[in-house]
Structure formats: structure tokens, C-alpha cells
Amino acid sequence: MKRKFVIAFLAASLLVSAIPVAGYTTSNPDIRTVTPDATLQPGGVNELAFQLVNDPDGPDDEVRTATNVRVRPGNAGPIDVETNELYLQSLADGVPADRSLRLNVPSDIDSGTYRIPLRLTYEFDNGASNTVERRTTIHLPVRIESGPRFSVVDTDSTATVNGQGTLDVTMRNVGDSLARDSTLALSTSTPDVRLGSSESSTRFVDTWEQGENRTFEFETTLGDSATAGNYSLDAQIDYEKPDGTTGSTPSLTVPLRALPEMTFSVSNVESSLRVGETRTLSGTVTNTGPMPADAAVVNFADPGPTVTPIETSVAVGSLAPGESADFSFDTEVTTAGSAGLRQFDLSVVYYDQDDRQRESDAIPTRVDVAPESPEFDVAPVNATFEAGSGDEFSVTVTNTRDYAVSDVSAKIYADAPLSTSDDEAFIDRLEPGESREIVFQLGAGGSATAKTYPVKMDFQYDDDGGDTIISNTYQVPVDVTERTSGGPPVVPIVAVALVVAVGGFVYYRRRD
């Protein structure tokens, strides 16, 4: 009897627990979305904020907590969802969870309502101490309103690394209405790129028709730390709709391609430079790109006081990428200059595609400067004199230059015991390698010691460019031998001439 009572009591207890209390139920999780502002702006990435709510069916219902909630959003037509997955550890009854999605909305999307699918996976306790996993799909509604919308159609850049140029941005109104009083703001977030002299620049359009393209030009500067390749700039357009309301696009991406720095290598360098002479430095300049160089000029930077280019610039014309041209500089190396390997800096000044004058970096060019060589080879022909005698002093002069010289005036300088009564000679022209004999008058004093004495000689001449040059000083050996005849010492030629002149002067005065 007692056993039957216990069984009846347990059955009654189970029946009571199965009967819900009036006005109160417990239900499984029911996850929904709430979007405060579901309007998207076409033409860029939108950050859409929304809420996930575990919502009961009625105000007095209780909903079980969802745990390990995973949200995998999917694309909705042309709207590309850039967020891969969202995660919530738990979503309790009536406690909203704030989340957001990155939505890339094309500029040419049609207006209307779109539904973003959200694939949910979550777990919950079913009330019988069992964990249940559920998979379902809900949707997040979004709106595309009518009005102007903008798309980047094309860009073209002429800016090079460590240089300036222009960025042309072409944009189109792809919306379904015109835009008024539109302002395009372009900005950069990298220090390697400047728009003019600042980080941003704006352009204004009073009326922008539906389907119309507009091209905007921006001055662009790339720093020396920039690298060739692609950079991204940010653009935004504020506008007014035909009904007077205003709008603004999301951030638009504008690509900028940084071109490599303009470079020129100099090749085939040939140098005939020599100390004390005006010779030629020549070579070939090549535009190694990436853009044409118009009206190019090769400049010879100031090489210092001992090297003087006759002309410091040589025009080589316009050079397409990969095109070459020859150049040549007539250059004087003074006698104070030094022989050996020398480095000179060349550069190229040119006009770019924007008709802006630019100059390349210095192009180091190494050449060999030959040591100074005598202009003439001087060899004595008759250069032996007996002490106390005088005679013709003959010298053979050879032009060692590779060009003809003209109006050659030779002069000798004699020190005691040597003397001269005729110290100059003249040659009208000497071809390269040609030799001519010139004659002076020279005498040796009677008391001269028998040995070799130097006679100094220099030349004044005109080179092949018409410049008058004073040569270095040459020394010609003269041999003086002992006297072979007796008698008083022979008076040097100059002294004899002086005595004769004085005597004649006295004679004529006495006659008068």
C-alpha cells in the first residue's frame, strides 16, 4: 500500500512539472539582428554596425543562453562582405551584442534593399542537461538609396621616386542622379607621398551630371625614401542631391604608381686630357628610363681650378627610354693640374612629360689625365764653341703635338760666360711631327771653362684653336772647348758690338 502511494506521488510530481506556470515559458535561443542605420554608401567600404539579440517570442518568455556563437556572413549580390567570421562566447536573453561588418559596395550598384546572409552556429542547454548544437541562417537587411554615386575610372601618374610629377584621377558619376556643389578631397597617409606641399588637396565641381567623367590633376611629390611601385591614396566626395539633401561617399581608394627614379648611365668614355693642354672628354649618354627626356643637355659640373671645360653644357636632344646620344667637351687642364685618374661629375638636365625642367643626380665619370708633355722636341745641331769664339747656334725644332701650330717665335736666354747677339727666330707653321732648323748667334767668353753649359729656350705660338700659348722653358746643352790659339782673349761678340757702336757715336760727334 505504501509502495503504491510513492509511485502515485512521483507520477503526480512529474505531471505538475510538465504543466507550465500560467504566463511563463522557457524557449530555445532565438537570435535576431537589429540595425540602427542600414543605409550603405556605394563606391567603397562601409563599416556597418548592428546588434545580435537573443530575443524571446513574448515579453514574459525566457530564452535559453546561446554559447559559442559563430557568425559567418555571406555576400549579397554585388555587395562583397570583407568580414570572415564573428564570435561570441555567449548571448544571453535580452542582452544585445554590438558587432560590425565591413561591406565593399560597388559604385554602380542599383538602389534598393539587400539582405546579407548570416550563417549561425551556436550551442545551448535544452533544460535536460543536454548540450544541443544548432545551425541556422538569418539575414541582415541593408538599403542602397538613390542619388549620385562615384567610381574611380582611371589614374595616370608621371611622378618618379625623388622627383615630382602629376597624378590625373578620372572619376565618373555612376549614380542615378546628378550632383551639385561636389568637393573631392584627396589625401595621403604616407610621408613618402605629398600632394603639392601638403598631405591633402581638394577640387570642386559645381554640377556633375549622371554618367559624366571628370578628370582632376594633382601635383605629386615622391620623397627619396619612396620605392617604385603602387601606393594607395584616400578620396572622399561631399555632394548635394537634387532634392537639396547632402551626402558623402565612403572612403574611395585611388591608386598611385610611383615610377622609378629617372637615371642616365654614361658609357664609352674616352679622354685625351693632358696636363698643360686643351683636349677632349667624350662619351655616350643613355636614358635608362622610365620616361622620355625632352631637350636633354649634358652638364659638366665645376671640376675645380685646374680643369676648365671650354663649354660646360652640350645639347644632345630628346631621348626616349633606352635611347643614346654622343657628347664631347673640349677641356683644358692647366699646368698646375695633376696627372692620373680623375673623377668628374656629369648630369643631365631635361624636360619631363609635364614640361617641367628637371636634373638628374650627378653621374660620376672617371678618366685618366696624361702627364704634361713638351710641345716641341728641341735638338742642337751646331752647339760646340771654342772659348773666346762666336758662331751660329743651330737647333732643330719638332712639333710633337697632334695638331699644327703657327706663328712660332723662339727665343734663347744665355748666361755668362755665354752671350748672344741674335736671340730670336721665327717659324710660320709646323705640322704635326714636322721639324725645322732655326739659327741664333752665340759666343763663349775667352775665360770660359771648358764644359757643357745650358742655353734656355722658350716658344710663343698659336694652337689649332687660335689661342696664343707660351711654352715651357727648354734647356739646350752647349759645349765650350779650350782655346787652341794664343794671343789676347777674344772679346765676346756682344762686347765688340758695343765698343764699335760707342766708337762710332764718338767719331760722328767729333766730326760735328
Secondary structure, 3 states (H helix, E strand, C coil): CHHHHHHHHHHHHHHHHHCCCCCCCEECCCEEEECCCCEECCCEEEEEEEEEEECCCCCCCEECCEEEEEEEECCECCEEECCCCEEEEEECECCCEEEEEEEEECCCCCCEEEEEEEEEEEEEECCCCCEEEEEEEEEEEEEECCCCCEEEEEEEECCECCEEEEEEEEEEECCCCCEEEEEEEEECCCCCEEECCECEEEEEEEEECCCCEEEEEEEEEECCCCCCEEEEEEEEEEEECCCCCEEECCCEEEEEEEECCCCEEEEEEEECCEECEEEEEEEEEEECCCCCEEEEEEEECCCCCCEEECCCEEEEEEECCCCEEEEEEEEEECCCCCCEEEEEEEEEEEECCCCCEEECCCEEEEEEEECCCCCEEEEEEECEEECCCEEEEEEEEEECCCCCEEEEEEEEECCCCEEEEECEEEEEEECCCCEEEEEEEEEECCCCCCEEEEEEEEEEEECCCCCEEECCCEEEEEEEECCCCCCCCCCCHHHHHHHHHHHHHHHHHHHC
